Amino acid sequence: MADLSNRRENIGPNEPLRLSVAAAVAFPDGSMTASGLRRENARGRLIIERIAGKDYRHFFILSE
């Protein structure tokens, strides 16, 4: 996967990101993955949108 940590400033607050991209941008050290975000969603601690069978997350909520 491409280095997405430098893209952080180019992401709009309402831009939906696939979970793998959201994890890479919000946790550039690799400490969180898409699977980890899905687990947090299952525990009720993270809201994920499902569009066309794919999971998305808005970056502005992750950065708060």
Secondary structure by P-SEA (a helix, b strand, c coil): ccccccccccccccccccaaaaaaaacccccccaaaaaaaaaaccbbbbbcccbbbbbcccccc
